[in-house]
Amino acid sequence: MAQLTSPTAPTSPAPPIDPEIEADIARFEEMLAGYQSGRVDDDVFRVFRLNNGIYGQRQGGTNQMVRVKVPYGSMTADQLDMLGSLVEDHSRGWGHITTRQNLQFHFVELTEVPDVMKKLASVGLTTREACGDTVRNVQGCHLAGACPFEVLDITAWAEAAYRHFVRNPIAQRLPRKFKINFSGCATDCGQAMFNDAGIVATSRTFDDGSIEHGFRVYIAGGLGTTPFPALALEEFTTREDLLPTIESILRVFDQTGNRDNKLRARMKWVVDQLGIEEVRRRIFATRKLLPASATWPGGIPNVVTEWGDTPAGTAPGATPTPVGHGVPVSIGARTPYDRWAEANVVRGIGNGTVSAYAWCALGDITGDQFRAMATVVRQLNVEIRVTNRQNFIVRNLDEHQLPALFDMLEAAGMARPGAELSRDVVACPGADTCNLAVTQSRGLAQAIGDALDEAGLAEVGGVRTNISGCTNSCGQHHTADIGFFGAERRAHGKAAPGYQMLLGGHVGDDQIQFGRKALRLPARNAPDAAVRVISRFVDEREAGEPFHRWLERSGGAPAVATGLKGLDEFPTPDEGPSYYVDFDETGPYVAEIGDSECAT
C-alpha cells in the first residue's frame, strides 16, 4: 500500500473569532488579573475558572487542566492542528479524550490560559462551561448520520442544544452540573440512559399507517457513587417540542435542585426527593407556559432546517455492521490490514460510504497524532469525531480509501485492530492528576490491555472494560461489562491499592443495567481477573450472545466471581512487595485525597 504524504495546510485567511468567545476571553483576563492582585477572592475565582473550563489538578499550585468543549465530538482539520500545537507548547505533549467527548490537556500554567483560549478561539473552539455548575458538553452518538440503525440523524439537534444553552442566563449558576446526551436509535451508542436529559430518536405510527419521527426523552439518570437509571419523561416528544422540553427540565432542576448539599444536588436527587410523577408535572407545566419566556426555543431549530436530520439508512447491498455492542473477531494468520478492517470498520450507511475507528491508546493523542488526523481529514476529504470510548472515528469514507487510511493511521501509531473491542479499556485520569482518585486507573488500563494481548484476547468483541480511580465513576465503571473502581485496602498492616470488580453493566434498548459487585481484589490481580472472565466468556458464549446475557445465564456476578477466588488475597509485603506499589508508581502506596473541585 502506498504511503500518502502530508499535504500543505491551506493558506486562506483565518476566520474572525466569534465575538462571544472573544468576550469570554477578555472577561477571563480581567478576572485573572483581579485574582493575581488580590482583588478577587480565591473562592470567587475558582467558580469563575471552572465555568470557563479551567480545572485544578492534584499537583496544586498554578497547574491547570484545560477542558475543551467538542459538541457531539465533531472536529475540523484546523482544530486538530491547533490542538497538536497547544499540547506541545503549553502542556506535556499530549491531550486526552474524555468519556463525554471533550478534549483536555494538563499542566497548563495559569498565566498561559488566556493565550491558550485565544488560540482555541481562532479555530472556533471554546472552554466555556466545560466544567462547573453549568450545562456541560452536549454529547451525541459518534455514528450519527453514519449509522445503519438510526431513526434520525441527531447531529443538528445536538448542535441546536449546544447553541441554545451555552451562555444562556438560565444555565450559569445551576445547583450542580447538567448533562445532555443524544442517541439516534435505541442502541443508544450515545449513552442517553445515564444523563440528566437523555434524548433517543424514535417514531410512532398512527392508525392510518403514517409514521412520525421524534424523540423519547429520559431524565434524571446519573452515575457517581449512587447510580440512577434515567426514567422516561413521556412516551413521545415531537421535534417541535424537543428544545422546549429540555429547557423545561433544566428550569425545574434550577428551581428544585439542592443548593445546600452538592453531593445531593443532581437531577437524580430531585426525582428521589419529589418523585417522578411530581417532577413530570412540573416539567409539563413549565413547558406549557414557556412560550411566554424570553428564551423560548420552540419550533424546529434553524440549524436542523439547514442541516437536515434525515437518517442514514442502509446502503443497497451492504450488510449493516452491529454497533454499540462490539462484534466477534476471529484471530488468525491474516494481514495487519485485514485484522484492522475487520475490527475497526463500520459499514452500511445510506450514501454508500463507510466509517473507521482510529485507535487512541488510553484516550491519549500526541501532538503528531493530532496533526496526522488533520492530514487524514484534508487528504481524504472526510469527517472526524471523537467517541465516548476515547477514540477517533473517521466518517464519510469510500471503500477504496480504506487502505490509504490504514497506512496513514499505521504511520501515526493509531491502527491497532480492536478499537472499541476488548483491548479498548476506558479509564479516567485517576491519581495521575485527579485529587479524588486513590488509584492509578490509567496504569491498570494499560496492564489489562497488555494482559489481554498476551492471552490472545485483545480483539474479542462484545465485552468492554471501564475503570475509575475512585467511586465517582468518571470512568463509567457502572456501565461496562467489566468495571473496576479504585479503593484503598489494608493488608498485613499496610496500605495497598485495590479495586472493586463489577460485572454486567449494559446500556441499550432504552434501558440501562448497572454492574453488580463481583469481588474486591488487589490492584496487581485485576488484569488476571479480567483475563479469566473474558476467557470464560469466549469459551462459553453462544453465537452472537452479548456479555450481559452470558453473565445472566452463568448465574450472575456472584457466581462468576467464585471462579476468581484466590485473586482477592494479598501476599505479605515480603512475599509480594509489588502488591503494595500502585501501577505507574515507584514508591510505597499512599492514598492521598485532596480538595476536589468536582463539587465546587
N, C-alpha and C positions, 0 to 999 in steps of 0.2 A: 504494500500500500504506500502510495507516495506521501511523503511528509509535506504538509502545506506550510508556506511561510507566512509570517505575520504581516498583515497589511499596515500601511502607514495610516495613522488616525486622521480623520477628516480635519481640515483646517478652517472650517466655517466658523464665523464669529460665535462666541459664546452667547447663549440666550440671556436676556436680562433676568436678574434674580427676582423671584417672587417678592413683591413689596411686603407681604405679610411675614414671610420668613426674615426679610431684612429688618423689619421692626422687632421681631423676636430677638435677633442677634444684638441689636442696639440696646434693647432692654437688658439683656444678659450682661453686656459690657458695663452698663450703668450699675446694675446690682452687684456685680463682681467688684467694681471699684469701691462701692459703698461698704461691702464686706471687708475688703482689704484695709480700708481706712478706719474700720470700727464703727461706722455709722449704721450698718445693717447687722442686726443680731445673727448669731450663728443659726438659731432655730428658724428664723425667717428665711435666711439664705438657703438653708437645707431644703425647705419645702419648695422654694422657687427653683432651685437647682434640679430637684427631682422632676418637677413639672416640665422641665426643659430637657429631660432625658439624660442628665448627668448624675451618676450614681457613685457613692463612695465604695471603697473596697477594703478588704481585710488588712492590707498593708498600711492603711491610715495615711496621715499626712495630707499631702496635696495630690496623691494618686487618685485618678478618677477613671471610672468606666463610662464610655460614651456609647449610648444605645441609639441606633438609627432606625427610624420607622420605615418599614418596607410594606406598605399595604398590600395584602394578599400575595406577597412575595415577588411582585413584578419588578424587574430591574432592566436598565438600559446599559449599553456598552460604555457610555461615558461615565455612568455611575460606578460601574465595576472598575474602570480605570482609576477613577478618583479614589475609591476605597483602597486599591492597591497602593497608591502613593501615601495615603493617610496612615495606614498601618505601619508603613516603613518609616515615615517621617515623624510620627507622633506617638506610636505605640511600640509594640515589641516584635513587629514584623509579620504579624498575622492577626486576623479577625475571626469572629465566631458567629455561626448561625444559631439562633435560639429556637426553641420549640414553638415559639409564637411568630416565626418568620421575621424577626428583627435581625439586624446585624449589629454586633457590638465589638468594641475593642477596649483593652485595658491599659493601665499605666500611662494615662494621658495626664500631663501636668496641667493643673487647674488653670494656670495663666495662659495656656495654649488653646483652651477650649473655644474662645471666640474665633480664633483663626481656623480651627477645625470646622466650626459651624459655617463659616463663610465659604470654605472650600466645598462643603457638602451642599450648601445652598446654590453654588454655581452650577450644579448638575441636578437641581430640583429635589434634593433630599433634605429632610429636617429631623431633628431630635425632639421636636415639640411633642409633649405628652406621651413620650415613650416610657416614662416612669411616672410615679406619683399617683395621687388620688384623682385620676382622670379617666377618660375613655382611651384605653390603650390601643396598640396597633390593631387594625381591623384585619382579621385573618380570613383567608379563603382557600378552598381546595386548590392545590397547585396544578391540578389537571383540568381546571375549569376551562371550558372551550376546547378541550382536547380529550375528553373522557367519553368512552363509548356508552356509558350508562346515564349520563346526566339528563335531568328534566329541563333545566335551564342553565345557561352559562351565567354563573353568578359574578363574573368579573366586574361588569359595570355596576352591579348592585353593591359590591364591596367598595368600589371606588366612590359611589354616591354616599355611602355611610361614612366613609373616611372624610370626605369633603364636608359633610354636614356637621360632624361632631368636633373636628379639630378646631380649636379656638372658640368653640361655641360657649357663650357665657354660662349655660346651664351645666357645663361639663368640667368646670375648672377646679372646684373645691368640693368634690363628692365625699361621702363618708369613707369611701375606700375605692380602690381601682375597679374599673368596669370593663369587661371583655366581651367583644362581639366577634362572632365567627360564622362563616358561610360555607355550606356544602351544596353541591349541585344535585345530589341524589341521596338516597337512603344509605348508600355505602358509607357516607359520612367520612370521607378522607380528610375533610377539613376539621373534623372533631368538634362539631357543634354541641355535642351532648354533655360537655362539662364546662360550659361558658355561662356568663351572666345572661347573655342573649345569644342563643344559637339558632341559626336560620337554615333550614333544609328545604331545597326546592322540591315541590310535589305537584300533583294535579288532582282535579276532581272531575267526575263525569256526570253530566246532567241526564235527566230522563230521556231527552231527545237524542242522546248519544254524543252530543258535543262535549268537548274537553276544554277545561280552563286550567292554565298553568299558574301556579302561585307558590305559596310557601307554607310550611308548618314552622311556627316559632316556638322555641323552647326557652325556658327561663330558669334561673337560679341554680345552674349547675356549677360545680366547683371541685377543686382537689384539696390541696393543703393537708393539714393533719386530720381533718374530718371531711372526707369526700362526700359530695351530694350529687346524685344524678339529676340532670335537668328534667323539668316537667313541661309537658305541652301546655301552651297558653290557650290555644283554641284549635279546632280541627283544621281550619284553612284560613289563611290570611291572603287577601288579594294583593296583586302587585301594587295597586294604588294605595293600599293601606300599610305597606310594609314599613316605610320610614316613619310615619306617624306612630306605628305600633312600637318600634324600637325607642323612639323618643319618649313615649308614654311610660315604657318600662324604666327608662333612665330617670324620668321625673319622679316616679313612685319610689325608686331607690333613693334618690336625693332627699325625699321628704321623710322616709321611714328608716333609713339605714342608721345603725348605732354609731353615733359620733363620740360616745364616751368610752367605748371599748373597741379598739381597732381589730382585735382578734375575733370579734363577733359582728363585724360591720358589713360583710359582703352580702350580696343579694340572697344567697342561700340562707343566711340567718334571718333575713326579713321574712321569708316563707316559713322558716322554723318558728318564728315568733307569732306571726299573724295568721298563718295557714294559707294554703294555696288558693282557696276559694275567695278569701278576702283580698288577697293580692290581685287575683284576676279581676275582681270587682273594681278595685281602684284603678287598675290599668285601663280597663274598658271605659270607665267614667272619665278618665283623663283624655283618652283618645277621642271620645265623643266631643269634648269641648276644645280640643287642640286647635281647630281651625281659627279660633279667636286669638291665638297666641302669635307673638312676633316671629317665632321660629318655626311655625308650621311648615312641614316639608311634604305636604300632600301631593297626590298625583304621581305620575311616572316621572322620575328624576330626569333632567335634561341629558345627563351622561348616558343613561340607559337608552333613551331615544336615539342618541348619536351613535353609540357603540353597538347597540343591539344586545339581546340576550338569548338568541336562538341556540338551542342545544346542538352540540357537535354531531350527534348521531353516529351510526355505524357505517363505515365505508363499504360499498358493494364488494363482495368477495373477500373481505377481511374478517378474520376471526378475532373478536374482541379479546383483549388481554384482561384477565381479572385484576382489579386494582383494589387497594385498601387492605388486603389480607395476605399478599405475597403469593407466589406460585412455586410449586415444587421444582427444584432444579437438580437434574442429574449431574453426576460428576464423573467425568471420563477423560479419555485422551483426545481432547478437542483443542483447537487453537485458542489462544487468549481472546481473539476477536469473537469467535463463536460463543465462548463462555460469557463474555460481556454482553453480546447481543441477546442471548437467551435470558440473562438475568436482569438486564437494565433497560430494555426497550419495551415501550407500551404502544401497541398498535390498535387501530380500529376507529379513528375519528372520521367525521363525515367528508372532509375535503381530501382524504387520501394521504395525509401526512402522518408522521409518527413522532413520538416523544422519547427521550432517553435520559436516564439519570447520570449525573456526574458525581462520582464518589468524593465526599469531603470527610476525611478521617476525623472522628470526634467532632464533626461540625466545624473544623478549623480550615481557614483558607489563607495561604500566604499571599504576599504582595504579587509575586509572579503568577500565582494561580488566579487571582482576581483579573490580572491582565490577560491571562490565557483565555478566560471565559469571555472577556470583552472581544478578543480576537475571534472566538467562535461565533459570537453574535454578528459581528460585522462581516466576516468572510463567508459564512453560510447563510446570512440573511435570515436568522432565526430569532426566536424569543426565548428568554430565560426567566425562571422563577426560582425562589428558594422554597424548600419544602419544610414541613413541620417535623421531619426527621433529620433535619440538619444537612441536607444535600442541595445541589442544584438540579433542576430538570430543564433540559433543552427541548423546546417545543417547536412545532411547525416545520419539522424536517421532512425531506423527501427520502424515500427508501434508499436511493443511490448515494445519499450524503452520509449514511451511517459509517462506512469505512473511513472516510475523511475525518469525521467527528472522533472516531475511536483513536486515530493516530494523534489528533490534537490533544485529547484527554490523556492518552498514554504518555505523551511528552511532558504533560503537566503533573503527572502522578495522580490522576483522577479517574483512571479507567478500570479500577478493580471491579470485577464482577461481584454482584451481591449488594449494591446499594439498595437499601430498603428491605434486605433479607436478613438472615440470622447474624451475619457479620456486622450489620449496621446497628451497633449498640448506641443508644442515645444516653447522654449524661449531662447533668447540669455542671456549671463550673466547679462546684464543690469547694473544698478547702484551699484550692489554688488561689481564689480571690474573694470568696463569699464569707462574710462574718458569721453566718449562722451554721455553716457546714461543719460537721465533725469528722468527715472522712474525705479522702481524695477520690471522689467518684470518677473523675476522668482517668485516673490510673487504673481503677478497676475495669472500666470500659475497655481500655487498651488490653488489659490482661485477659479479659473474656474473649475479645476478638482474636488474640493470639492463640488462646487455648482451642477455640473452635477451628482455626486454621490448621493447627497441629492434628486435631482429631478428624479432619476432613469434613467438617460440618458447617463451614463458614457460608456456604451457598444454599443452605436449606431454606425453603420457602415456608410461609405460614407460621412463623414464630418470630416474635420481636422482644427485645430486652431493653428495659429502661432503668436508669439508676439516678437516684438523688442522694446528695451528701448529707441529708438530714430528713426529718419527717415532712418538710413543707412541700414536697412533690414538684419542685421546679423541673425535675427530670421526668415528671409524669409517670412515676413508677406504678401508680394505681391502675393505669390503663393498659399496661403491657401484658403480653403473655407471661413473661418472666420479669418481675420487678424486684429491685433492691433499694432499700433506703438505709443510710448510714446511722450508726448508733455507737456510743462509747460502751465498751464491755469491760468488765473486771474479771481477771482470771489469774489465779495463783498470786493474788495480792497486787497485781499490776494492771494499769490501764492498757487497753488494746483496742484497735479498730475492728468494728464488727458491722454486720448487716442483718436486717430482717429480709428474708426472701418471701415474695408474694408470687402466687401463680393464678393465671386465669383471667387477667384483665382483658376487656374486649370492648371496642366501640364499633357500632354499625347496626344497620337495620332499625334505625330510630330507637336505639336503646344503648345503654352502657352498663357494663358489668365490671365492678372493681375487683382487683386481685384479692385473693384470700391468703392469709398468712400460712406459710409452709413451715419454715424453721428459722431460728436465729443461728448465725454461724460466724466464725472468724472471717475477716476480710480476705485472708490468704486462701480460704477454701471456697470462696464464692465462684471463681472460674470453674473449678471442678464440679461444683453443684450445677452450674448452667450446662456444662458439657453432658453430664449424666442425664439431665432432664431432656435435653434436645436429642440426645442419642436414643433414649427410650421412645420419645415421640416419633422419631424417624422409623424405628423398628416396628412400632405398633399401630401407626396411623393407617386409616383406611384411605382409599383413593379420594383425593380432594378434601379430606377432613381437616378443618381448622383446629388449631391448638385447643381452644376452649371446649370444643365438643369432645376431643380425645380426652381431655382432662376430666370432664364430667363422666365419660364412660369408664375412666380408670379409677373413679372413686373420689375425685376432687383433690384439692391441695393437700389435706392431711394425709391421704392415702399415698400420694406420690412422695410426700416428704419422708415416709417410713423407709423408702429406699435410699435416703440420703443420710441415714443415721451414721454417726461417726464423724461426719463433716462438721458437726456442731461442737466438737470438743477442741479445747486449746491444749497444746502441749505445754510443758513447763518452759519458762524463759531459757533454761539451759538446753533443753531438748529442741526447741524451735524458736530461736531468737527472732526470726523474721516475722513471726506472728505478732510481735509487739512493735513493729515498724510498719507504717502505712505505705501503700503504693506511692511512688514518686517522692518518698522521704528517705532520709539517711539516718536520722536520729530517733530516739525512743518516742513512741506515740504520746501526744498530749492533745486532749480535746479542748481547743481554745475557741470560745464563743464570744464574739464582740457585740457591740450595739448594732442592731440591724436597722437599715433604712427602709426595709420592706414595709414596715408598719408605721412609718413616719407620715 
